Amino acid sequence: MAEPALPQLYGDSRTRLVALVSELDEQGLATLVPACPGWRVCDVVAHLTAVAEDALEGRLTGPPTEEQSAAQVARFDGHPLSEVLARWDELAPRFAAMIDTFEVWPAVLDVATHEQDIRGALGVPGGRDADVVRLGSDRLLTWLKPPVPLRVVVEDRAYDLGPDGDDAIVLRTDRFEAFRWRLGRRSRHQLANLEWTGDPSPVLDHLVVFGPSAVDIHE
């Protein structure tokens, strides 16, 4: 059976997220998102909408900088959620086609990550066994290049990473956790307290694509 294509992964995450935020009142939309310091739920939705807009209009050719992200949020500040979602809905088919054409994994990982950021902020878990978590964690773990031998064991596979050698450090985790900590959604304290065999200190600073979080994130 063929794995879902990137546009489907993006679309599935977007559909779940839109359904979630569409049910929120103003207080819910104003909930602060610990994984995105200073952002409210509505700001995360604004960012995702603006990423599609900026990419399609040629203003964005890679992950946005902090300054670009701040400008994206400001662009939609004060706009009703219905208007922001309508704009995202308008952009999504063309953005999905771009994701497909150029195999833009970061855009897929971004929307799936922010779906979980919002779920964590609201205390509404879901989507943890979605294809995007399974396939995204696989991609993220494959990209991991520690300086010493590291074996990461998830529920259905073991990843032997880094240089060849005996006595690899072993980390036992699961795909959802790997998806979260790889993208900076755990603090260094939390990383150190994962289920390790061996001293994790040689790899702790190499586990995340960006981050780690400055605060503990509990979901």
C-alpha positions in Angstrom: 0.0 0.0 0.0 1.4 3.4 -1.1 2.3 5.9 1.6 0.3 9.1 1.6 1.8 11.9 -0.5 3.0 15.1 1.0 0.0 17.2 -0.1 -2.3 14.7 1.6 -0.3 14.8 4.8 -0.5 18.6 4.7 -4.2 18.6 4.0 -5.0 16.1 6.7 -3.2 18.1 9.3 -4.8 21.3 8.1 -8.3 19.8 8.2 -7.8 18.6 11.8 -6.5 21.9 12.9 -9.2 23.9 11.2 -11.9 21.7 12.7 -10.3 22.2 16.2 -9.9 26.0 16.1 -13.3 26.6 14.4 -15.0 25.4 17.6 -13.2 27.9 19.8 -14.6 31.1 21.3 -12.6 34.3 21.7 -11.1 33.1 25.0 -10.0 29.8 23.4 -8.4 31.7 20.4 -6.5 33.9 22.9 -5.0 30.9 24.7 -1.2 31.2 24.9 0.7 28.4 23.2 3.7 27.4 25.4 5.5 25.8 22.5 5.4 29.1 20.6 6.4 31.7 23.2 4.3 34.9 23.0 1.8 33.5 20.5 -1.9 32.8 21.0 -3.8 30.1 19.2 -5.0 32.7 16.7 -1.4 33.8 16.0 -0.4 30.2 15.2 -3.2 30.0 12.6 -2.1 33.4 11.2 1.4 32.2 10.8 0.4 29.0 8.9 -1.9 31.1 6.6 0.9 33.6 6.0 3.4 30.9 5.2 1.3 29.7 2.4 0.7 33.2 1.2 4.4 34.2 1.3 5.6 31.0 -0.4 3.1 31.4 -3.2 3.9 35.1 -3.7 7.7 34.4 -3.7 8.5 36.1 -0.4 9.5 32.9 1.3 12.0 30.3 -0.1 12.7 28.5 3.2 11.6 28.4 6.8 10.8 31.9 8.0 13.1 33.8 10.3 11.9 35.1 13.6 11.4 38.5 12.1 9.4 37.1 9.2 7.2 35.0 11.5 6.5 38.1 13.6 5.5 40.0 10.5 3.2 37.1 9.5 1.4 37.1 12.8 1.1 40.9 12.7 -0.4 40.8 9.2 -3.5 39.1 10.4 -3.7 40.6 13.9 -7.2 41.8 14.6 -8.8 39.9 11.7 -11.6 37.5 12.6 -10.7 33.8 12.5 -13.3 33.2 9.8 -11.4 35.6 7.5 -8.0 34.1 8.2 -9.3 30.5 7.6 -11.0 31.6 4.4 -7.7 33.0 3.2 -5.9 29.8 4.1 -8.6 27.7 2.4 -8.1 29.8 -0.7 -4.4 29.3 -0.7 -4.2 25.7 0.4 -4.7 23.9 -3.0 -2.0 25.9 -4.7 0.3 25.6 -1.7 -0.3 21.8 -1.6 0.7 21.6 -5.3 3.9 23.5 -4.6 4.6 21.1 -1.7 4.2 18.2 -4.1 6.2 19.7 -6.9 9.2 20.6 -4.7 8.8 18.0 -2.0 8.6 20.6 0.7 8.8 18.5 3.8 9.3 21.5 6.1 5.8 22.9 5.3 4.3 19.5 6.1 6.2 19.3 9.4 5.3 22.9 10.2 1.5 22.4 10.0 1.6 19.1 11.9 3.9 20.5 14.6 1.6 23.5 15.1 -1.4 21.3 15.2 0.2 19.6 18.2 1.3 22.9 19.7 -2.3 24.1 19.7 -3.6 20.8 21.0 -1.1 20.9 23.8 -2.1 24.5 24.7 -5.8 23.6 24.8 -5.4 20.2 26.4 -7.1 18.5 23.5 -4.9 15.6 22.4 -5.4 14.1 19.0 -3.7 13.2 15.8 -0.8 11.5 17.6 -1.1 8.3 15.5 -1.6 10.2 12.2 0.4 9.3 9.1 2.2 12.6 9.3 3.5 11.8 12.8 4.7 8.3 11.7 6.3 9.5 8.5 7.5 12.8 9.8 9.2 11.1 12.8 10.9 8.7 10.4 12.2 11.5 8.3 13.3 13.5 11.3 15.1 10.6 12.9 16.8 9.7 9.6 18.1 13.3 9.4 19.6 13.0 12.9 23.4 13.1 12.8 24.8 12.6 16.3 28.6 12.8 16.9 28.7 9.4 18.6 26.9 6.1 17.9 23.2 6.5 19.0 20.4 3.9 18.7 16.9 5.4 18.9 14.2 2.7 19.5 10.6 3.5 18.7 7.6 1.2 18.8 8.2 -0.3 15.3 11.8 0.3 14.5 15.3 0.9 15.7 17.4 3.7 14.1 21.2 3.3 14.3 22.6 6.8 13.9 25.9 8.6 13.9 29.3 7.0 13.3 29.8 3.2 13.4 31.0 1.9 16.7 30.3 -0.3 19.6 28.6 0.7 22.9 26.0 3.0 21.3 24.0 5.2 23.6 20.4 4.0 23.5 17.2 6.1 23.6 13.8 4.3 24.0 11.0 6.6 22.9 8.0 6.6 20.6 7.2 8.2 17.3 5.0 11.0 18.8 7.7 12.0 21.3 10.4 11.8 18.7 8.3 14.0 16.4 8.0 16.5 19.2 11.5 16.6 20.6 13.2 16.7 17.3 11.4 19.9 16.5 12.3 21.6 19.8 9.1 20.9 21.7 10.9 19.6 24.8 13.4 21.3 27.1 16.9 20.2 27.6 15.9 19.0 31.1 13.2 16.9 29.5 15.6 15.5 26.9 18.0 14.5 29.6 15.2 12.7 31.4 14.1 10.5 28.5 14.7 6.7 28.8 18.4 6.5 28.1 20.8 3.6 28.4 24.3 5.2 28.8 25.3 8.8 29.3 23.2 11.0 27.0 25.4 14.1 27.4 27.4 13.7 24.2 24.2 13.8 22.1 21.8 16.1 24.0 22.8 19.2 22.1 22.4 17.4 18.7 18.9 16.0 19.2 16.8 18.9 18.0 16.5 20.6 14.6 16.0 23.8 16.5 15.5 24.6 20.2 15.3 23.0 22.6 12.4 24.7 24.4 13.4 27.2 27.1 10.6 25.7 29.3 9.3 22.2 29.9 6.4 21.4 27.6 3.8 18.9 28.9 1.2 17.3 26.6 
